[in-house]
Amino acid sequence: MTATLVKMPKFSNTQWVSFVGGEGIVRSYTPESGTWTYLIEMALGREPDFGRVGAETMILLTEADLRTTGF
């Protein structure tokens, strides 16, 4: 049996982050393969004339893909 140590997550819940293609809010995170995987709720653009259909856009990204923002 071997122990795998994972460092503390760099980002926390409700923190604004940016990534290639957009920005959003961290909604949750889990350890995976020696790093952290984050569930990001992407920021919404202007509401279209016909309204919104369905849930907001969510994306899974690794810690290496994220950067802090000034929010």
N, CA, C and O atoms as a Tripos MOL2 file, in Angstrom:
@<TRIPOS>MOLECULE
protein
  284   283    71     0     0
PROTEIN
NO_CHARGES

@<TRIPOS>ATOM
      1 N           0.8580   -1.1720    0.0000 N.3       1 MET1
      2 CA          0.0000    0.0000    0.0000 C.3       1 MET1
      3 C           0.9050    1.2360    0.0000 C.2       1 MET1
      4 O           1.8770    1.3030    0.7530 O.2       1 MET1
      5 N           0.5810    2.1920   -0.8350 N.am      2 THR2
      6 CA          1.3280    3.4470   -0.8690 C.3       2 THR2
      7 C           0.3750    4.6060   -0.6370 C.2       2 THR2
      8 O          -0.7870    4.5770   -1.0420 O.2       2 THR2
      9 N           0.8930    5.6110    0.0150 N.am      3 ALA3
     10 CA          0.0870    6.8120    0.2620 C.3       3 ALA3
     11 C           0.4130    7.8510   -0.7960 C.2       3 ALA3
     12 O           1.5780    8.0780   -1.1210 O.2       3 ALA3
     13 N          -0.6130    8.4720   -1.3230 N.am      4 THR4
     14 CA         -0.4240    9.5330   -2.3030 C.3       4 THR4
     15 C          -0.8030   10.8510   -1.6500 C.2       4 THR4
     16 O          -1.9270   11.0260   -1.1790 O.2       4 THR4
     17 N           0.1400   11.7650   -1.6300 N.am      5 LEU5
     18 CA         -0.1230   13.0740   -1.0460 C.3       5 LEU5
     19 C          -0.5300   14.0450   -2.1440 C.2       5 LEU5
     20 O           0.1340   14.1450   -3.1760 O.2       5 LEU5
     21 N          -1.6170   14.7540   -1.9160 N.am      6 VAL6
     22 CA         -2.0900   15.7600   -2.8540 C.3       6 VAL6
     23 C          -2.0100   17.0950   -2.1410 C.2       6 VAL6
     24 O          -2.5020   17.2380   -1.0210 O.2       6 VAL6
     25 N          -1.3910   18.0760   -2.7880 N.am      7 LYS7
     26 CA         -1.2890   19.3900   -2.1650 C.3       7 LYS7
     27 C          -2.6760   20.0130   -1.9980 C.2       7 LYS7
     28 O          -3.6490   19.5520   -2.5950 O.2       7 LYS7
     29 N          -2.7520   21.0400   -1.1980 N.am      8 MET8
     30 CA         -4.0150   21.7370   -0.9670 C.3       8 MET8
     31 C          -4.4860   22.3730   -2.2720 C.2       8 MET8
     32 O          -3.6630   22.7600   -3.1000 O.2       8 MET8
     33 N          -5.8060   22.4850   -2.4650 N.am      9 PRO9
     34 CA         -6.3030   23.1010   -3.7010 C.3       9 PRO9
     35 C          -5.9130   24.5820   -3.7700 C.2       9 PRO9
     36 O          -5.8850   25.2770   -2.7550 O.2       9 PRO9
     37 N          -5.6180   25.0440   -4.9730 N.am     10 LYS10
     38 CA         -5.2120   26.4310   -5.1930 C.3      10 LYS10
     39 C          -6.4110   27.3750   -5.1870 C.2      10 LYS10
     40 O          -6.2780   28.5450   -4.8290 O.2      10 LYS10
     41 N          -7.5780   26.8720   -5.5820 N.am     11 PHE11
     42 CA         -8.7930   27.6840   -5.6800 C.3      11 PHE11
     43 C          -9.8530   27.1430   -4.7230 C.2      11 PHE11
     44 O          -9.8280   25.9660   -4.3630 O.2      11 PHE11
     45 N         -10.7810   28.0050   -4.3150 N.am     12 SER12
     46 CA        -11.8250   27.5940   -3.3640 C.3      12 SER12
     47 C         -13.2070   27.8250   -3.9610 C.2      12 SER12
     48 O         -13.3560   28.4990   -4.9810 O.2      12 SER12
     49 N         -14.2120   27.2540   -3.3080 N.am     13 ASN13
     50 CA        -15.5990   27.4410   -3.7670 C.3      13 ASN13
     51 C         -15.9550   28.9260   -3.8060 C.2      13 ASN13
     52 O         -15.5270   29.6990   -2.9490 O.2      13 ASN13
     53 N         -16.7210   29.3060   -4.7840 N.am     14 THR14
     54 CA        -17.2180   30.6680   -5.0510 C.3      14 THR14
     55 C         -16.1290   31.6390   -5.4930 C.2      14 THR14
     56 O         -16.3850   32.8400   -5.5790 O.2      14 THR14
     57 N         -14.9270   31.1550   -5.7740 N.am     15 GLN15
     58 CA        -13.8540   32.0280   -6.2510 C.3      15 GLN15
     59 C         -13.9740   32.2070   -7.7630 C.2      15 GLN15
     60 O         -14.2160   31.2430   -8.4900 O.2      15 GLN15
     61 N         -13.8000   33.4620   -8.2400 N.am     16 TRP16
     62 CA        -13.7930   33.7610   -9.6730 C.3      16 TRP16
     63 C         -12.4670   33.3140  -10.2580 C.2      16 TRP16
     64 O         -11.4070   33.6040   -9.7030 O.2      16 TRP16
     65 N         -12.5250   32.6070  -11.3820 N.am     17 VAL17
     66 CA        -11.3270   32.1630  -12.0820 C.3      17 VAL17
     67 C         -11.4980   32.4280  -13.5780 C.2      17 VAL17
     68 O         -12.6130   32.5940  -14.0740 O.2      17 VAL17
     69 N         -10.3670   32.4640  -14.2820 N.am     18 SER18
     70 CA        -10.4260   32.6020  -15.7350 C.3      18 SER18
     71 C          -9.6790   31.4370  -16.3680 C.2      18 SER18
     72 O          -8.8700   30.7760  -15.7160 O.2      18 SER18
     73 N          -9.9560   31.1950  -17.6330 N.am     19 PHE19
     74 CA         -9.3500   30.1080  -18.3860 C.3      19 PHE19
     75 C          -9.4570   30.4630  -19.8580 C.2      19 PHE19
     76 O         -10.1820   31.3890  -20.2240 O.2      19 PHE19
     77 N          -8.7500   29.7420  -20.6950 N.am     20 VAL20
     78 CA         -8.8380   30.0020  -22.1290 C.3      20 VAL20
     79 C         -10.2880   29.7730  -22.5500 C.2      20 VAL20
     80 O         -10.8130   28.6690  -22.4080 O.2      20 VAL20
     81 N         -10.9170   30.7970  -23.0560 N.am     21 GLY21
     82 CA        -12.2960   30.6660  -23.4990 C.3      21 GLY21
     83 C         -13.3130   31.3110  -22.5880 C.2      21 GLY21
     84 O         -14.4920   31.3570  -22.9370 O.2      21 GLY21
     85 N         -12.9070   31.8110  -21.4320 N.am     22 GLY22
     86 CA        -13.8950   32.4580  -20.5810 C.3      22 GLY22
     87 C         -13.4750   32.6010  -19.1330 C.2      22 GLY22
     88 O         -12.2960   32.5450  -18.7850 O.2      22 GLY22
     89 N         -14.4880   32.7890  -18.3040 N.am     23 GLU23
     90 CA        -14.2870   32.9040  -16.8670 C.3      23 GLU23
     91 C         -15.5200   32.3720  -16.1750 C.2      23 GLU23
     92 O         -16.5640   32.1760  -16.7970 O.2      23 GLU23
     93 N         -15.3900   32.1390  -14.8740 N.am     24 GLY24
     94 CA        -16.5190   31.6040  -14.1280 C.3      24 GLY24
     95 C         -16.2130   31.4930  -12.6520 C.2      24 GLY24
     96 O         -15.2200   32.0250  -12.1560 O.2      24 GLY24
     97 N         -17.0930   30.7850  -11.9640 N.am     25 ILE25
     98 CA        -17.0230   30.6300  -10.5150 C.3      25 ILE25
     99 C         -16.8100   29.1570  -10.1810 C.2      25 ILE25
    100 O         -17.4690   28.2850  -10.7460 O.2      25 ILE25
    101 N         -15.8840   28.8850   -9.2570 N.am     26 VAL26
    102 CA        -15.6570   27.5170   -8.7920 C.3      26 VAL26
    103 C         -16.8770   27.0800   -7.9750 C.2      26 VAL26
    104 O         -17.2490   27.7430   -7.0060 O.2      26 VAL26
    105 N         -17.4890   25.9780   -8.3650 N.am     27 ARG27
    106 CA        -18.6480   25.4460   -7.6420 C.3      27 ARG27
    107 C         -18.2850   24.2340   -6.7950 C.2      27 ARG27
    108 O         -18.9170   23.9880   -5.7670 O.2      27 ARG27
    109 N         -17.2720   23.4700   -7.2140 N.am     28 SER28
    110 CA        -16.7820   22.3440   -6.4050 C.3      28 SER28
    111 C         -15.4430   21.8960   -6.9660 C.2      28 SER28
    112 O         -15.0540   22.2900   -8.0650 O.2      28 SER28
    113 N         -14.7360   21.0640   -6.1940 N.am     29 TYR29
    114 CA        -13.4630   20.5320   -6.6530 C.3      29 TYR29
    115 C         -13.2130   19.1900   -5.9920 C.2      29 TYR29
    116 O         -13.6800   18.9270   -4.8830 O.2      29 TYR29
    117 N         -12.4550   18.3300   -6.7040 N.am     30 THR30
    118 CA        -12.1420   16.9980   -6.1960 C.3      30 THR30
    119 C         -10.7130   16.6280   -6.5770 C.2      30 THR30
    120 O         -10.2250   17.0370   -7.6300 O.2      30 THR30
    121 N         -10.0410   15.8550   -5.7240 N.am     31 PRO31
    122 CA         -8.6940   15.3970   -6.0820 C.3      31 PRO31
    123 C          -8.7890   14.3240   -7.1630 C.2      31 PRO31
    124 O          -9.6740   13.4690   -7.1360 O.2      31 PRO31
    125 N          -7.8510   14.3880   -8.1210 N.am     32 GLU32
    126 CA         -7.8520   13.4040   -9.1920 C.3      32 GLU32
    127 C          -6.4570   13.2910   -9.7930 C.2      32 GLU32
    128 O          -5.9180   14.2770  -10.2950 O.2      32 GLU32
    129 N          -5.8820   12.1300   -9.7480 N.am     33 SER33
    130 CA         -4.5720   11.8380  -10.3400 C.3      33 SER33
    131 C          -3.4790   12.8060   -9.8990 C.2      33 SER33
    132 O          -2.7140   13.2940  -10.7310 O.2      33 SER33
    133 N          -3.3980   13.0870   -8.6130 N.am     34 GLY34
    134 CA         -2.3450   13.9300   -8.0810 C.3      34 GLY34
    135 C          -2.5530   15.4230   -8.2540 C.2      34 GLY34
    136 O          -1.6580   16.2070   -7.9390 O.2      34 GLY34
    137 N          -3.7020   15.8320   -8.7430 N.am     35 THR35
    138 CA         -4.0220   17.2550   -8.8990 C.3      35 THR35
    139 C          -5.4780   17.4680   -8.5060 C.2      35 THR35
    140 O          -6.1020   16.5650   -7.9490 O.2      35 THR35
    141 N          -6.0240   18.6320   -8.7820 N.am     36 TRP36
    142 CA         -7.4170   18.9310   -8.4650 C.3      36 TRP36
    143 C          -8.1930   19.1910   -9.7460 C.2      36 TRP36
    144 O          -7.6870   19.8230  -10.6730 O.2      36 TRP36
    145 N          -9.4270   18.6980   -9.7900 N.am     37 THR37
    146 CA        -10.3380   18.9680  -10.8920 C.3      37 THR37
    147 C         -11.4490   19.8530  -10.3440 C.2      37 THR37
    148 O         -12.0200   19.5690   -9.2910 O.2      37 THR37
    149 N         -11.7520   20.9320  -11.0710 N.am     38 TYR38
    150 CA        -12.7180   21.9280  -10.6200 C.3      38 TYR38
    151 C         -13.9410   21.9630  -11.5280 C.2      38 TYR38
    152 O         -13.8250   21.8900  -12.7520 O.2      38 TYR38
    153 N         -15.1150   22.0750  -10.9090 N.am     39 LEU39
    154 CA        -16.3540   22.2810  -11.6490 C.3      39 LEU39
    155 C         -16.5920   23.7880  -11.6730 C.2      39 LEU39
    156 O         -16.7970   24.4030  -10.6260 O.2      39 LEU39
    157 N         -16.5660   24.3770  -12.8540 N.am     40 ILE40
    158 CA        -16.6850   25.8190  -13.0220 C.3      40 ILE40
    159 C         -18.0190   26.1550  -13.6690 C.2      40 ILE40
    160 O         -18.3850   25.5800  -14.6940 O.2      40 ILE40
    161 N         -18.7390   27.0870  -13.0650 N.am     41 GLU41
    162 CA        -19.9660   27.6180  -13.6660 C.3      41 GLU41
    163 C         -19.5490   28.8540  -14.4520 C.2      41 GLU41
    164 O         -19.0990   29.8450  -13.8750 O.2      41 GLU41
    165 N         -19.6990   28.7900  -15.7530 N.am     42 MET42
    166 CA        -19.2500   29.8830  -16.6070 C.3      42 MET42
    167 C         -20.1490   31.1040  -16.4520 C.2      42 MET42
    168 O         -21.3540   30.9900  -16.2240 O.2      42 MET42
    169 N         -19.5280   32.2750  -16.5820 N.am     43 ALA43
    170 CA        -20.2820   33.5230  -16.5070 C.3      43 ALA43
    171 C         -21.2300   33.6130  -17.7010 C.2      43 ALA43
    172 O         -20.8900   33.2070  -18.8120 O.2      43 ALA43
    173 N         -22.4060   34.1430  -17.4570 N.am     44 LEU44
    174 CA        -23.3990   34.2740  -18.5250 C.3      44 LEU44
    175 C         -23.2170   35.5900  -19.2660 C.2      44 LEU44
    176 O         -22.8960   36.6150  -18.6650 O.2      44 LEU44
    177 N         -23.4220   35.5500  -20.5510 N.am     45 GLY45
    178 CA        -23.4110   36.7680  -21.3510 C.3      45 GLY45
    179 C         -24.7810   37.4390  -21.2900 C.2      45 GLY45
    180 O         -25.6130   37.1100  -20.4440 O.2      45 GLY45
    181 N         -24.9920   38.3590  -22.1780 N.am     46 ARG46
    182 CA        -26.3050   39.0200  -22.2430 C.3      46 ARG46
    183 C         -27.3990   38.0040  -22.5300 C.2      46 ARG46
    184 O         -27.1920   37.0540  -23.2850 O.2      46 ARG46
    185 N         -28.5460   38.2040  -21.9330 N.am     47 GLU47
    186 CA        -29.6630   37.3030  -22.1730 C.3      47 GLU47
    187 C         -30.2180   37.5680  -23.5640 C.2      47 GLU47
    188 O         -30.4880   38.7170  -23.9130 O.2      47 GLU47
    189 N         -30.3940   36.5110  -24.3690 N.am     48 PRO48
    190 CA        -30.9420   36.7040  -25.7160 C.3      48 PRO48
    191 C         -32.4020   37.1390  -25.6610 C.2      48 PRO48
    192 O         -33.0660   36.9760  -24.6370 O.2      48 PRO48
    193 N         -32.9000   37.6910  -26.7620 N.am     49 ASP49
    194 CA        -34.2820   38.1820  -26.8430 C.3      49 ASP49
    195 C         -35.3060   37.0910  -26.5230 C.2      49 ASP49
    196 O         -36.3670   37.3750  -25.9660 O.2      49 ASP49
    197 N         -34.9920   35.8670  -26.8700 N.am     50 PHE50
    198 CA        -35.9370   34.7660  -26.6640 C.3      50 PHE50
    199 C         -35.8080   34.1160  -25.2950 C.2      50 PHE50
    200 O         -36.5020   33.1370  -25.0210 O.2      50 PHE50
    201 N         -34.9300   34.6370  -24.4160 N.am     51 GLY51
    202 CA        -34.7610   34.1160  -23.0610 C.3      51 GLY51
    203 C         -33.7720   32.9680  -23.0150 C.2      51 GLY51
    204 O         -33.2050   32.5800  -24.0370 O.2      51 GLY51
    205 N         -33.5730   32.4380  -21.8430 N.am     52 ARG52
    206 CA        -32.6430   31.3180  -21.6570 C.3      52 ARG52
    207 C         -33.4130   30.0050  -21.5900 C.2      52 ARG52
    208 O         -34.5460   29.9440  -21.1130 O.2      52 ARG52
    209 N         -32.7650   28.9660  -22.0800 N.am     53 VAL53
    210 CA        -33.3560   27.6360  -22.0340 C.3      53 VAL53
    211 C         -32.3670   26.7130  -21.3280 C.2      53 VAL53
    212 O         -31.2260   26.5880  -21.7740 O.2      53 VAL53
    213 N         -32.7700   26.0750  -20.2560 N.am     54 GLY54
    214 CA        -31.9100   25.1220  -19.5710 C.3      54 GLY54
    215 C         -30.9970   25.7630  -18.5420 C.2      54 GLY54
    216 O         -31.0890   26.9530  -18.2440 O.2      54 GLY54
    217 N         -30.1120   24.9320  -18.0110 N.am     55 ALA55
    218 CA        -29.2030   25.3530  -16.9380 C.3      55 ALA55
    219 C         -28.0270   26.1400  -17.4970 C.2      55 ALA55
    220 O         -27.7840   26.1520  -18.7040 O.2      55 ALA55
    221 N         -27.3080   26.7920  -16.6020 N.am     56 GLU56
    222 CA        -26.0970   27.5110  -16.9820 C.3      56 GLU56
    223 C         -25.0350   26.5160  -17.4410 C.2      56 GLU56
    224 O         -25.1360   25.3190  -17.1680 O.2      56 GLU56
    225 N         -24.0360   27.0080  -18.1250 N.am     57 THR57
    226 CA        -22.9740   26.1600  -18.6400 C.3      57 THR57
    227 C         -21.9670   25.8290  -17.5460 C.2      57 THR57
    228 O         -21.4760   26.7210  -16.8540 O.2      57 THR57
    229 N         -21.6640   24.5490  -17.3960 N.am     58 MET58
    230 CA        -20.6880   24.0790  -16.4220 C.3      58 MET58
    231 C         -19.5750   23.3650  -17.1900 C.2      58 MET58
    232 O         -19.8160   22.7450  -18.2260 O.2      58 MET58
    233 N         -18.3440   23.4640  -16.6590 N.am     59 ILE59
    234 CA        -17.2020   22.8450  -17.3150 C.3      59 ILE59
    235 C         -16.2610   22.2880  -16.2510 C.2      59 ILE59
    236 O         -16.1020   22.8830  -15.1850 O.2      59 ILE59
    237 N         -15.6390   21.1470  -16.5420 N.am     60 LEU60
    238 CA        -14.6370   20.5530  -15.6490 C.3      60 LEU60
    239 C         -13.2560   20.9050  -16.1770 C.2      60 LEU60
    240 O         -12.9510   20.6590  -17.3440 O.2      60 LEU60
    241 N         -12.4200   21.4800  -15.3200 N.am     61 LEU61
    242 CA        -11.0620   21.8560  -15.7020 C.3      61 LEU61
    243 C         -10.0800   21.4650  -14.6090 C.2      61 LEU61
    244 O         -10.4410   21.3900  -13.4340 O.2      61 LEU61
    245 N          -8.8380   21.2180  -15.0020 N.am     62 THR62
    246 CA         -7.8040   20.9220  -14.0160 C.3      62 THR62
    247 C          -7.2280   22.2280  -13.4760 C.2      62 THR62
    248 O          -7.4250   23.2940  -14.0580 O.2      62 THR62
    249 N          -6.5260   22.1300  -12.3730 N.am     63 GLU63
    250 CA         -5.9450   23.2970  -11.7290 C.3      63 GLU63
    251 C          -4.9900   24.0420  -12.6740 C.2      63 GLU63
    252 O          -4.9160   25.2700  -12.6340 O.2      63 GLU63
    253 N          -4.2710   23.3170  -13.5100 N.am     64 ALA64
    254 CA         -3.3150   23.9370  -14.4390 C.3      64 ALA64
    255 C          -4.0020   24.8210  -15.4780 C.2      64 ALA64
    256 O          -3.3680   25.7120  -16.0430 O.2      64 ALA64
    257 N          -5.2790   24.5860  -15.7330 N.am     65 ASP65
    258 CA         -6.0180   25.3510  -16.7430 C.3      65 ASP65
    259 C          -6.5880   26.6610  -16.2090 C.2      65 ASP65
    260 O          -7.0840   27.4740  -16.9890 O.2      65 ASP65
    261 N          -6.5280   26.8830  -14.8970 N.am     66 LEU66
    262 CA         -7.1910   28.0320  -14.2770 C.3      66 LEU66
    263 C          -6.2310   29.1150  -13.8220 C.2      66 LEU66
    264 O          -5.0780   28.8460  -13.4870 O.2      66 LEU66
    265 N          -6.7250   30.3400  -13.8140 N.am     67 ARG67
    266 CA         -5.9890   31.5080  -13.3140 C.3      67 ARG67
    267 C          -6.9420   32.3190  -12.4380 C.2      67 ARG67
    268 O          -8.1560   32.2830  -12.6370 O.2      67 ARG67
    269 N          -6.3930   33.0480  -11.4710 N.am     68 THR68
    270 CA         -7.2350   33.9210  -10.6500 C.3      68 THR68
    271 C          -7.6230   35.1510  -11.4400 C.2      68 THR68
    272 O          -6.9250   35.5430  -12.3750 O.2      68 THR68
    273 N          -8.7380   35.7620  -11.0640 N.am     69 THR69
    274 CA         -9.1710   37.0120  -11.6920 C.3      69 THR69
    275 C          -9.1890   38.0990  -10.6400 C.2      69 THR69
    276 O          -8.9840   37.8350   -9.4550 O.2      69 THR69
    277 N          -9.4360   39.3260  -11.0770 N.am     70 GLY70
    278 CA         -9.4420   40.4590  -10.1680 C.3      70 GLY70
    279 C         -10.7490   40.6780   -9.4450 C.2      70 GLY70
    280 O         -10.8870   41.6840   -8.7480 O.2      70 GLY70
    281 N         -11.7400   39.7630   -9.5770 N.am     71 PHE71
    282 CA        -13.0400   39.9540   -8.9260 C.3      71 PHE71
    283 C         -12.9480   39.6790   -7.4580 C.2      71 PHE71
    284 O         -13.9460   39.7890   -6.7460 O.2      71 PHE71
@<TRIPOS>BOND
     1     1     2 1
     2     2     3 1
     3     3     4 2
     4     3     5 am
     5     5     6 1
     6     6     7 1
     7     7     8 2
     8     7     9 am
     9     9    10 1
    10    10    11 1
    11    11    12 2
    12    11    13 am
    13    13    14 1
    14    14    15 1
    15    15    16 2
    16    15    17 am
    17    17    18 1
    18    18    19 1
    19    19    20 2
    20    19    21 am
    21    21    22 1
    22    22    23 1
    23    23    24 2
    24    23    25 am
    25    25    26 1
    26    26    27 1
    27    27    28 2
    28    27    29 am
    29    29    30 1
    30    30    31 1
    31    31    32 2
    32    31    33 am
    33    33    34 1
    34    34    35 1
    35    35    36 2
    36    35    37 am
    37    37    38 1
    38    38    39 1
    39    39    40 2
    40    39    41 am
    41    41    42 1
    42    42    43 1
    43    43    44 2
    44    43    45 am
    45    45    46 1
    46    46    47 1
    47    47    48 2
    48    47    49 am
    49    49    50 1
    50    50    51 1
    51    51    52 2
    52    51    53 am
    53    53    54 1
    54    54    55 1
    55    55    56 2
    56    55    57 am
    57    57    58 1
    58    58    59 1
    59    59    60 2
    60    59    61 am
    61    61    62 1
    62    62    63 1
    63    63    64 2
    64    63    65 am
    65    65    66 1
    66    66    67 1
    67    67    68 2
    68    67    69 am
    69    69    70 1
    70    70    71 1
    71    71    72 2
    72    71    73 am
    73    73    74 1
    74    74    75 1
    75    75    76 2
    76    75    77 am
    77    77    78 1
    78    78    79 1
    79    79    80 2
    80    79    81 am
    81    81    82 1
    82    82    83 1
    83    83    84 2
    84    83    85 am
    85    85    86 1
    86    86    87 1
    87    87    88 2
    88    87    89 am
    89    89    90 1
    90    90    91 1
    91    91    92 2
    92    91    93 am
    93    93    94 1
    94    94    95 1
    95    95    96 2
    96    95    97 am
    97    97    98 1
    98    98    99 1
    99    99   100 2
   100    99   101 am
   101   101   102 1
   102   102   103 1
   103   103   104 2
   104   103   105 am
   105   105   106 1
   106   106   107 1
   107   107   108 2
   108   107   109 am
   109   109   110 1
   110   110   111 1
   111   111   112 2
   112   111   113 am
   113   113   114 1
   114   114   115 1
   115   115   116 2
   116   115   117 am
   117   117   118 1
   118   118   119 1
   119   119   120 2
   120   119   121 am
   121   121   122 1
   122   122   123 1
   123   123   124 2
   124   123   125 am
   125   125   126 1
   126   126   127 1
   127   127   128 2
   128   127   129 am
   129   129   130 1
   130   130   131 1
   131   131   132 2
   132   131   133 am
   133   133   134 1
   134   134   135 1
   135   135   136 2
   136   135   137 am
   137   137   138 1
   138   138   139 1
   139   139   140 2
   140   139   141 am
   141   141   142 1
   142   142   143 1
   143   143   144 2
   144   143   145 am
   145   145   146 1
   146   146   147 1
   147   147   148 2
   148   147   149 am
   149   149   150 1
   150   150   151 1
   151   151   152 2
   152   151   153 am
   153   153   154 1
   154   154   155 1
   155   155   156 2
   156   155   157 am
   157   157   158 1
   158   158   159 1
   159   159   160 2
   160   159   161 am
   161   161   162 1
   162   162   163 1
   163   163   164 2
   164   163   165 am
   165   165   166 1
   166   166   167 1
   167   167   168 2
   168   167   169 am
   169   169   170 1
   170   170   171 1
   171   171   172 2
   172   171   173 am
   173   173   174 1
   174   174   175 1
   175   175   176 2
   176   175   177 am
   177   177   178 1
   178   178   179 1
   179   179   180 2
   180   179   181 am
   181   181   182 1
   182   182   183 1
   183   183   184 2
   184   183   185 am
   185   185   186 1
   186   186   187 1
   187   187   188 2
   188   187   189 am
   189   189   190 1
   190   190   191 1
   191   191   192 2
   192   191   193 am
   193   193   194 1
   194   194   195 1
   195   195   196 2
   196   195   197 am
   197   197   198 1
   198   198   199 1
   199   199   200 2
   200   199   201 am
   201   201   202 1
   202   202   203 1
   203   203   204 2
   204   203   205 am
   205   205   206 1
   206   206   207 1
   207   207   208 2
   208   207   209 am
   209   209   210 1
   210   210   211 1
   211   211   212 2
   212   211   213 am
   213   213   214 1
   214   214   215 1
   215   215   216 2
   216   215   217 am
   217   217   218 1
   218   218   219 1
   219   219   220 2
   220   219   221 am
   221   221   222 1
   222   222   223 1
   223   223   224 2
   224   223   225 am
   225   225   226 1
   226   226   227 1
   227   227   228 2
   228   227   229 am
   229   229   230 1
   230   230   231 1
   231   231   232 2
   232   231   233 am
   233   233   234 1
   234   234   235 1
   235   235   236 2
   236   235   237 am
   237   237   238 1
   238   238   239 1
   239   239   240 2
   240   239   241 am
   241   241   242 1
   242   242   243 1
   243   243   244 2
   244   243   245 am
   245   245   246 1
   246   246   247 1
   247   247   248 2
   248   247   249 am
   249   249   250 1
   250   250   251 1
   251   251   252 2
   252   251   253 am
   253   253   254 1
   254   254   255 1
   255   255   256 2
   256   255   257 am
   257   257   258 1
   258   258   259 1
   259   259   260 2
   260   259   261 am
   261   261   262 1
   262   262   263 1
   263   263   264 2
   264   263   265 am
   265   265   266 1
   266   266   267 1
   267   267   268 2
   268   267   269 am
   269   269   270 1
   270   270   271 1
   271   271   272 2
   272   271   273 am
   273   273   274 1
   274   274   275 1
   275   275   276 2
   276   275   277 am
   277   277   278 1
   278   278   279 1
   279   279   280 2
   280   279   281 am
   281   281   282 1
   282   282   283 1
   283   283   284 2
@<TRIPOS>SUBSTRUCTURE
     1 MET1         2 RESIDUE 1 A MET
     2 THR2         6 RESIDUE 1 A THR
     3 ALA3        10 RESIDUE 1 A ALA
     4 THR4        14 RESIDUE 1 A THR
     5 LEU5        18 RESIDUE 1 A LEU
     6 VAL6        22 RESIDUE 1 A VAL
     7 LYS7        26 RESIDUE 1 A LYS
     8 MET8        30 RESIDUE 1 A MET
     9 PRO9        34 RESIDUE 1 A PRO
    10 LYS10       38 RESIDUE 1 A LYS
    11 PHE11       42 RESIDUE 1 A PHE
    12 SER12       46 RESIDUE 1 A SER
    13 ASN13       50 RESIDUE 1 A ASN
    14 THR14       54 RESIDUE 1 A THR
    15 GLN15       58 RESIDUE 1 A GLN
    16 TRP16       62 RESIDUE 1 A TRP
    17 VAL17       66 RESIDUE 1 A VAL
    18 SER18       70 RESIDUE 1 A SER
    19 PHE19       74 RESIDUE 1 A PHE
    20 VAL20       78 RESIDUE 1 A VAL
    21 GLY21       82 RESIDUE 1 A GLY
    22 GLY22       86 RESIDUE 1 A GLY
    23 GLU23       90 RESIDUE 1 A GLU
    24 GLY24       94 RESIDUE 1 A GLY
    25 ILE25       98 RESIDUE 1 A ILE
    26 VAL26      102 RESIDUE 1 A VAL
    27 ARG27      106 RESIDUE 1 A ARG
    28 SER28      110 RESIDUE 1 A SER
    29 TYR29      114 RESIDUE 1 A TYR
    30 THR30      118 RESIDUE 1 A THR
    31 PRO31      122 RESIDUE 1 A PRO
    32 GLU32      126 RESIDUE 1 A GLU
    33 SER33      130 RESIDUE 1 A SER
    34 GLY34      134 RESIDUE 1 A GLY
    35 THR35      138 RESIDUE 1 A THR
    36 TRP36      142 RESIDUE 1 A TRP
    37 THR37      146 RESIDUE 1 A THR
    38 TYR38      150 RESIDUE 1 A TYR
    39 LEU39      154 RESIDUE 1 A LEU
    40 ILE40      158 RESIDUE 1 A ILE
    41 GLU41      162 RESIDUE 1 A GLU
    42 MET42      166 RESIDUE 1 A MET
    43 ALA43      170 RESIDUE 1 A ALA
    44 LEU44      174 RESIDUE 1 A LEU
    45 GLY45      178 RESIDUE 1 A GLY
    46 ARG46      182 RESIDUE 1 A ARG
    47 GLU47      186 RESIDUE 1 A GLU
    48 PRO48      190 RESIDUE 1 A PRO
    49 ASP49      194 RESIDUE 1 A ASP
    50 PHE50      198 RESIDUE 1 A PHE
    51 GLY51      202 RESIDUE 1 A GLY
    52 ARG52      206 RESIDUE 1 A ARG
    53 VAL53      210 RESIDUE 1 A VAL
    54 GLY54      214 RESIDUE 1 A GLY
    55 ALA55      218 RESIDUE 1 A ALA
    56 GLU56      222 RESIDUE 1 A GLU
    57 THR57      226 RESIDUE 1 A THR
    58 MET58      230 RESIDUE 1 A MET
    59 ILE59      234 RESIDUE 1 A ILE
    60 LEU60      238 RESIDUE 1 A LEU
    61 LEU61      242 RESIDUE 1 A LEU
    62 THR62      246 RESIDUE 1 A THR
    63 GLU63      250 RESIDUE 1 A GLU
    64 ALA64      254 RESIDUE 1 A ALA
    65 ASP65      258 RESIDUE 1 A ASP
    66 LEU66      262 RESIDUE 1 A LEU
    67 ARG67      266 RESIDUE 1 A ARG
    68 THR68      270 RESIDUE 1 A THR
    69 THR69      274 RESIDUE 1 A THR
    70 GLY70      278 RESIDUE 1 A GLY
    71 PHE71      282 RESIDUE 1 A PHE
